[in-house]
Amino acid sequence: MEATADLSIITLITRASIVVQIVLAILVIFSLASWTVIFQKWFQISKARTEAKNFDKRFWGGADLNQLYETASDNRSSIGPMEGIFYSGMTEFLRSRSRPESANGSFTLIDSIARAMRARFQRELDGLESGLSLLATIGSVSPYIGLFGTVWGIMDAFTGLGNLESASLAVVAPGIAEALVATAIGLFAAIPAVIGYNRFAYSIDRLSIQYESFMQEFQNILSRQN
């Protein structure tokens, strides 16, 4: 019973060397940061996906473009990415049509609309991708940080054994177990980060394709109205 108590996770952490404890603290912070980003991105991307579906249904459901624009204008501080792209394109369309023909210079009306929507698209995409670099970094470095803690802990354990006249498995096991905790915590921090990064990157890529398709179709609609 005593050996079991000595090999419990809490006991192993409290008895580990200061370097291993610092490594474990860093990994715990990484894990908390990773889960925070994972939950934030999950809500953000789910909201963007739902918004795109709802707006696409309204847009192709026969709604008047001016009515959609007025709705987006009244709620422009809370509209989603796709509706924001529509709002930017429609705003540039109405603004350009109100200018004299010579005011556009060498740029056509559709070029101005395309640039406005592309700029809004890039801002929305940057917002969706924010935090992914942190997940990628945590997923990449956490196993190595955990491995560093393990190597240091094993070195410390064998250094202590060198001062003993005789050693047994009961003496060696706690030190090795303390060191291996760092690797376990490193994997615990890295695996969710890697899974979250891959999942969110795929979802954002799908949304990006959907936004670009909408931009092209919307440009075609406006070009016919010009």
Buried (B, 14 or more C-beta within 10 A) or exposed (E): EEEEEBEEEEBBBEBBBEBBBEBBEBBEEBBEBBBEBBEEBBEBBEEBBEBBEEBBEBBEEEEEBEEBBEBBEEEEEEBBBBBBBBBBBBBBBEEBEEEEEEEEEEEEBBBBBBBBBBEBBEBBBEEBBEBBEBBBBBBEBBBEBBBBBBBBBBBBBBEBEEEEEEEEEEEBBBBBBBBBBBBBBBBBBBBBBBEBBBBBBEBBEEBBEBBBEBBEEBBEEBEEEE
